[in-house]
Amino acid sequence: MEPRDSLGPILAFLVVVLVAAGVAVGWAAGTYGNHSSATTVVVTRAAPSGGARAGAGTGAATASNVAPAVAAGAHTFVSFACGQCHGLDGRGGVSPDVPALRNVASNLTVAQLTHIIDHGLGESANPTKPYMPVWGAVISKTQVADLVAYIRAGLPAVPDATPVPVPQGQGAAVAGAALYVRYGCINCHGPNGLGGVPNPLSADKTIPPLSGQDFRHQFNTDAKILAVVRSGSVIGRAPIVSMPHWGGIIPGGDLTALVAYLKTLK
C-alpha cells in the first residue's frame, strides 16, 4: 500500500475523534454552565403570603416608563423597608393594621402624604400594634418628595428597585446581615450597628447603636433582644424618631436570624 493511500483511514479516524471531542466539550460547557448557575446564584427565601418581604420593582417596567423622581421614590421605598409593612408594591396584606398604598393617591393630597411620612401614624403607644414610624428626622425632604411622587404615581414597577437577597444555608448570622438591610435597620442604627443617626429630642440625642458594651450589657440575652425588636419604642411623636413595632411584621425565623447577626457585632 502506498503511504498516501494509508492516510485515508487515519484522517477519517481523526475527524471522528475531533467531532466526538467537540460534542463532549459542548455538553460539558452546557452542563457546567447550568450547574454553575444553579449553585452560585444567591437564593432568597420565599416571601410569606402577606408579602412581608416584598418590595417595589417586581414588574416588567422599563426605566423609560417612569419619571426620575418616581424611580427614586421606588428605590427609597425599598431602602427604607416600606414594602415590608405595606406589602408588594404597596398592595398591603402584611398586617390588618397596615393599609395598602395602591389607592391612596386618590384619597390623600401631597401635603397629607408628606405629613404622614414625616410624623408617623398609628398607635405608637401600643406595642402590639404596628405603626408608621416618624421618618422626618431620618429621610431627607427630597427622598420624602420622591416617595410621595412614587405613591401618587400608583407605585409602578421600577427596574432594580428590589430588596437585597437573603442567603440560605450559610448560617443565621449571614441571613441576619441581609435582613438588617432588608428591614431598613441600617438606616437608623448604621452599618454594623454603629449608630450615628441624630435624634435631637431623645434622651441621648441619637438613635442608639446596636454594638458595643452598652448594648451588650443592656441586652445580654437573646430574649431581651427579641423583646425590644418586637415591641419597638413607644415614643412615636415627631420629631422624635422611634423604632416601629416589628412583632406583627417580621416572621419568627427572621427575628432569630437578626439576633444572630446582632450578636456578631462589636
N, C-alpha and C positions, 0 to 999 in steps of 0.2 A: 504494500500500500504506500502511495506517495505521501510525504509529510503534509502536503496541502490538503489531501483528502481526509487525513486524520483530524484536522481542525474542526470539521463539521460537527461531529458528536460532542466535542469539548465545548464549542461555542453554544450549542443547544443546551448543554447541561448548565453552563454559566447563566444563560438567560433565565432558566427555570429557577436557579438559586436566587438571582437578583430579584425576580418578581416575588418569590416567596418572602425574601427579606423585606421588600417594600411593604408587602401586606402585613407582615409581623410588626414592622415599625409603626405603620399607620394604626394598627389595632392597639399597640402598646401606648401610642400617643393619645389615642382617644380614651382608652381605659384610664391612663394616668390622669388625663385632664379631668375626666369625670370624677375620679377618686379624689383628686386634689380639691376640686370644687366642693365636694361633699364634706371634706374634712377640715378645710381651712376657713370656710365661711363662718362667721360668728353666729351662733344660734341664739335666737331670742325666745323667751318664754311666750306662750300664747297668752293673749290678753284675756282677762276674766270677762264673763258675759256682760258685765256692766261697763266694760270699756275703760277700766281704771288706768290702764297703761296707754290708752290711746293718745294720739297727738295729731296735729294738723299734717296735711300733705300726703295723705294716703291715696288720693285720686290720681287721675292721669292728666292733670292740667299742665300746660307748658308755661314757661316763665313769662311769655308774652301775653298771657291771659289776664294777668293782674297788674295793678299799678304797683310801683316800688314801695309805697307806704303800706299797701295791703300785704305784699310779700314780707316786708319787715315785720309787720304785725303777726303774721303766721309764725315766723321764727321766734318772736318774743313769746307767743302763746305756748310754744313748745318749751322754750328755755325756762320759763317760769312755771312750768308744770300745770298750766291751766287745764289742759286736756285730762290730767289725772283726776280732776274733780268734775269737770263739765263734760267729759266724755269725748269720744272720737269726733273730731272736727266740731266740737261744741254740741253734740247730739244728745247729751245727757245720758241717763241710765246708770250712772255710777252710784248715786245715793238719792233717795227720795227727797232729801233736804237740799240738794244742789240742783238748780234749774238748768235746763238745756239753754243754749245760746243761739240756736238756729233762727229763732223768730223774734229776738229781742230788738232787732233794728227797727221793726215797725212799731214797737211799743215804747222805746226809750230814745231820748234825744242824745246828741253828742255830749252835752253837759251832764246829763244824768249818768251815762255810762262812765264818763271821766270821774265823776264824784264817787261812784261805787268802787271803781278800781283804786282810787286814792284813799278812800276812807273805810273800805270794807263793808260787809253786810252780813247779817245773820245774828245768831245767838252766841256772842263771844263769851258770855259768862257761863255757858252750859257746855262742859267738855264732852258731853255725849252727843252733841250735835255739831256737824261741820259748819264752818262759817267762812265767808270771804275775808281773808286777812287784809290788813292795811298795807297797801303796796306803794303809796305815795312817797314814802321815805326811801324806798329801795329802787323802784323803777323810774327812769327819767321821764320828763314831760314828753320828749319825743317818742319814747317807747310806748307811753300811755296813749298818745295820739295815734300811733301806728296800730296798737291793739284795737282801739275804737274803730279805726278805718277797716280793719280786718273783720271785726264783728259786724259792722254795718254793711259790709260787702257780702255778708252771708257765709263767712268762714269758708271760702273756696279752698280747694286743694292747691298746695304750693309745692313744687319740687324741692326735695331735700329738707323740708321742714318736718322732720321726724325725730322722735325721741331717740336717745342713744340706745344701742342694742345692749341687752343684758346677757352676758355669757352664762352658759350652763356647763355643769360638770367640771368647773375649775375652782370649786370651793365657795363657801358662803361669803367670805370676805371680798372675793373678786366680784361676785354678783352685787354685793352691797355697795362697792365703789361705784359701779354703774348706776345703781338705784339712787345713790346720793346725788348724782347729777340729774337723773331722770325725774325725780320728785322735786327738783329745784332747791334742795337743801344747800347746795353750793352757793346759791345766790345770796343767802343771808349769813351762813356760817363760814363761808370762804373755802377756797381749795384746801383739802386736807384738814378741814375743820379749824383753820387758824383764825377765823373771825375777821374783824377789821371793818365790818359794816356799821356805820354810826346809827345810834338810836337815841337822839339827844334827850328826850324826856323820860327815858328809862332810868332806873336807879344807878346803873353803872355806865350810862351814856353810850353803850354799844350793844350790838347783838352778841351774846356770849359765844366764845369759841367752844368747840367740841373736843379739843385736845388739851393736853397739859394736866398738871397736878390738880388744879382746882376742879376741873370737870371729873377727873377720876376719883377724887375724894368725895364729891357730892353724889356721883352716880357710880358707885362701886360695885353694883351687881347688874346683871342683865335685866332683872325685873324692874329696877329703878329706871334704866334707860328706856325700856319698853313703855313704862307708865308715862313718862314725860312726852314721848313721841305720840302716844295715843291721845293724851289729854291736851297737849299743847300748852299755851299760856292763855290766861283769861282776861288779859288787859283789853286788847281789841279796840282801843279808842284812838283815832287819829290825833296827832301824827305819831303815836307810839306804835312801833312795829311789834306785832305779836305773832307767835307761832300758831298755825292752824291746828285744829284737832284732827289728827290723821287716823284716829282709831276706826272710823267708819269708812275710810278711803283706802288705806294701804292694806293689802292682804297679809295674813299672818306670816307666810313664808318670806315675804319681802321685809317685814319688820325684823325677823330673825336675821336675815342677811345684812340689813342695815346695822344692827347691833354688832354683828361680827366685824363689819368694816370699821365702825367707830372704835372698837377695842384695839384696832391696829394702829391708831393714830397716837402720836407722841406730843 
